[in-house]
Amino acid sequence: MKLTIINLIIGLCLSCSVLAATDHQHETSLPSSANLSLREVVEKTYERNPQLDVIKARLNHSQALSKSAEGFWASDPSINISHYNDELMDSDGLQEWEIGMQLPLWLPGQKAARQKTVKLQRSAINASEPALKLEIAGIVRELLWHITLTKNRMTIAEQEWNIVLKLQQDVKKRVELGDLAQSDLILSQQESLSKEAVFRIARQEYVHAQHRYDMISGLNILPENFEEVASDDLSITTEHPALKAFREKINFSSAQRDQIVLEKRGNPTLFLGTRHERGISDEGFANAIGLSISIPLGLDTYTNPKLTAAEVDLSENRSQMEIIYRELNIAIQDASRELLAIRDQYEFARRQNQLSKRNLAMSRKAFSLGETSLLELIRIQAQAFAVERNVHQKHLEVGLHSARLNQAKGIIP
């Protein structure tokens, strides 16, 4: 395994040095600002979301429906023009003209029902905005904490590499003095290359994490402080953006269903027009005014499909809201348990790190006095590194899981 890592590093990074690697690290780090808050990052990321165009289009559609519901007629009136003559038959000069308008009439209560539906549709669209913003907040939270965690891993990896390099230099001096064998120098060099490989991988992950943040948020600067205080209340409020969005959606679906029930029969149509006719060409036209009304029968065979489709839509939304409520409950409980577990793990890792540091200090002293081998020191040092990495990781994960609990609670920064 070590030989593979050595060959990889030699092949990829033969000309690289510690100083060059450190300089490259600083070049690829995004700056942070105390003036930039988590809320501002969420807002700016939200403003870039393509789904805002969909929300805008839905609002425009709702506005168009609102104007239609306020109209004088139930739908678009039409003009009818008809003409009859006998030119192809008797050619006596018989002619008949009829000109009029078809005027769709409102059913009783239909206009108010449509206006109510449009109002609830607009409320559902408006409620979808906080739900979308909460979703964006979750993405931003994960991005920022991923950057923090990868940066921590890179920093620790660099520190470990520097410590191993210092040990390599000490071993080299002792080999030159004849205190240690040449094999110990090779062992220390292998350990150094191994740590260098870990550092380079960690640095690449850190760079990628920053790149994802830049691409999604459109920002090339990080907030200096984005830690959150976890909510102690584990209940789901009625104002949770996801639940509120579905509740408004259910109200809209219910209004649509009621509107379809009212409109089962179809709109009656009033015809107003004039008729002009003559029997033969030497007679004058006889003029008359016409008035008629057309009333659809509203047979269930033709109206039930629309009604049942609306019932299906309403049932699906109600069912989906129940599912969302259960999932949010589970997410909150899981996030709370994970936060408590991480806090306990951090306390345990902190105590373990204190003992590990003491053991490493004694091992280094024993190696310098020649009382222990380099292999034993490297083994103990590797254990100490792992414990220290763990304590730093757990400390940051407390912040990450606090943010996840607030996300599950529906808290938008």
Secondary structure, 3 states (H helix, E strand, C coil): CHHHHHHHHHHHCCCCCHHHHHHHHHHCCCCEECCCCHHHHHHHHHHCCCHHHHHHHHHHHHHHHHHHHCCCCCCCCEEEEEEEECCCCCCCCCEEEEEEEEEECCCCCHHHHHHHHHHHHHHHHHHHHHHHHHHHHHHHHHHHHHHHHHHHHHHHHHHHHHHHHHHHHHHHHHHHHCCCCHHHHHHHHHHHHHHHHHHHHHHHHHHHHHHHHHHHHCCCCEECCCCCCCCCCCCCCCCCHHHHHHHHHHHHHHHHHHHHHHCCCCCCEEEEEEEEEECCCCCCCEEEEEEEEECCCCCHHHHHHHHHHHHHHHHHHHHHHHHHHHHHHHHHHHHHHHHHHHHHHHHHHHHHHHHHHHHHHHHHHHHHCCCCCHHHHHHHHHHHHHHHHHHHHHHHHHHHHHHHHHHHHCCCC
